[in-house]
């Protein structure tokens, strides 16, 4: 028998090489799903904060992750796939453990899917219930690891992981459940967002708060036992959110217009000051409550030194159909009315026709067939230019316009 042993070993090695080559060929011939993931457009303020985000075409909230808290990433890998940075897409030890536990308990106790396998499932939107589905995930995961780096694979997970309803990806979940960017997540919040993708509908905190809290507790307990969490406080005692927060929707008219003008852009930067924008939107809403039912209003603020738009309020409420709130009044063509008066006075001052204390007559006057009236249909007599502008009187400004000449005003 001994003379045959070298031949048996050689044959075994040859068979193993053939099997390896066949496996390589099987993996290399894998037809991968598209790796480009549709991301919602976001419009940002001058400080980089989010003014407004848009869903992707099918209505799902899926945003570019941006900066993510390193603690969340560490918790995700430690809980879901602790050998993520060492395996080639499939973790044989995890599969063996999951199979042994299922055989011993007569039911599935834990999954053996790696993060790469989960990305494969999410890319193809496939299930995991059948053996054929699991084998397909394994094949795609092995192929993904040959085409992409670990950071790219993790990036796909951060974009595609389901978090309940139409929320996908870490950033959409962080904004919807906590009202903050994912770079600012706390350990307790991270624990919840690690737990949700395993059962996104069954653990939705806005519909099943207790299930969400229990799932978070299991994540935190396992990580604490592994020494991956600080032990100075009980993170499980912190409440979970019970409602989704609305996504930012500042300057909605401006954001919508900019998206239409550049439909290929994924991120659109503006010069809007978010604090000023928020305060002026609140001011417009308050003012509209004391206005006629169908009246609208707009506010546009620019930096006179640079021309940058600092705030743009197109209507008091862009969802108010009664006031036609969807109409952007900053863009709607309207008579300029009294907004021209300061410019007329400024031109008159520049040309030496008047100064703030110049006396002007506010009396009935006709310019051919045109006989201007004041808003209250009364006359003040002799007033200073300062008073005429402060009171927004019509006759004095028409007189100055005639003295300047319409061509001068238009040329300015």
Buried (B, 14 or more C-beta within 10 A) or exposed (E): EEEEEEEEEEEEEEEEEEEEEEEEEEBEEBEBEEEEBEBBBBBBBBEEEBBBBBBBEEEBBBBBBBEBBEBBBBBBBBBBBBEBEEBBBBBEEBBEBBEEBBEEEEEEEEBBBBBBBBBBBBBBEBEBEEEEBBEBBBBBBBBBBEEBEBEEBBBBBBBBBBBBBBBBBBBBBBBBBBEEBBBEBBBBBBBBBBBBBBBBEEBBBBBBBEBBBBBBBBBBBBBBEEEBBEEEEEBBEBEBBEEBEEBBBBBBBBBBBBBEEEEEEEEBBBBBBBEBBBEBBEBBBEEBEEEEEEEBBBBBBEEEEEEBBBBBBBBBBBEBEEBEBBBBBBEEEEEEEEEEBEEBBEBBBEEEBBEEEBEBBBEEBEEEEEEBEBEEEEBBEEBBBBBBBEBBBBBBBBBBBEEBEEEBBEEE
